[in-house]
Amino acid sequence: MEQNKRLDYLIQYLINEDKQYYEIAIPKSTDEKKRILRSLMNVREPLPISREFLKIQDEYLQEELKRQQIISIQDLTPLKPQLYLWKGDITKLQADAIVNAGNNALLGCFIPCHGCIDNAIHSYAGIQLRLECQKIMEQQNSPEPTGKAKITKGYNLPAKYVLHTVGPIIHGALRKKDCSLLASCYRSCLELADAYHLKSVAFCCISTGEFHFPNDIAGKIAVQTVTEYLQETHSEIEVIFNVFKEEDYQIYQRLLG
């Protein structure tokens, strides 16, 4: 099946799942089709889905991935021992694990085509990621605590795994507790990565986007926490600080010398 037919199949399957979408017409433009598919995936509840859908979805996402430039840690130069900086899309980064900054439901972003990292990671990983997260949350039977971490497969991402963490949400003035919780996010992810014997982890700028943590202070906490962890534990894990905005790139460049 060629790529455009896969796209049509996936859209039509998701439309047929829910009668509220029956009137959606599949557009002719490929870009519009991709947007509709992502939207339908974003809003879909974590319900069982057919093996055939997952097979064609995986073929589609893997083919799309082949058309992208994938960056691995071998393409990067450390700024300090075991510490790297890279500006770009974390869903195109090949590491043992990438870190997803989620919310306490831990099911991904349900807003169609939203610009958050949670949305991007779930969109490019595929439907399976939300299904695995749902299993974790069912077993836990409570919201995910701030500062902790969970691990899932990466599915159709270049990364083998995704580490999910919930950062502090800032309302008004920054508190000492907020800083401690953010540091806990980084440490929890590193502890989990080491427990799974992962060799590389890419961190996004946890809590700085939708959660409004000040970028410069967040960067300082990130670098300090990771550095202290590596020194204290003698872990050999390699850490990539992944940024998307130029502002964050400048912050981390200063911090990493």
Buried (B, 14 or more C-beta within 10 A) or exposed (E): EEEEEBBBBBBEBBBEBEEEBEEBEEEEEEEEBBBBBBBBBBBBEBEEBEEEBBEBBBBBBEEBBEEEEEBEBEEBEBBBEBBBBBBEBBBBBBBBBBBBBBBBBBBBBBEBBBEBBBBBBBBBBBBBBBBBBBEBBEEEEEEBBBBBBBBBBBBBBBBBBBBBBBBBBBEEEBEEEBBEBBBBBBBBBBBBBBEEEBBBBBBBBBBBBBBBBEBBBBBBBBBEBBBEBBEEEEBEBBBBBBBBEEEBBBBBBEBBE
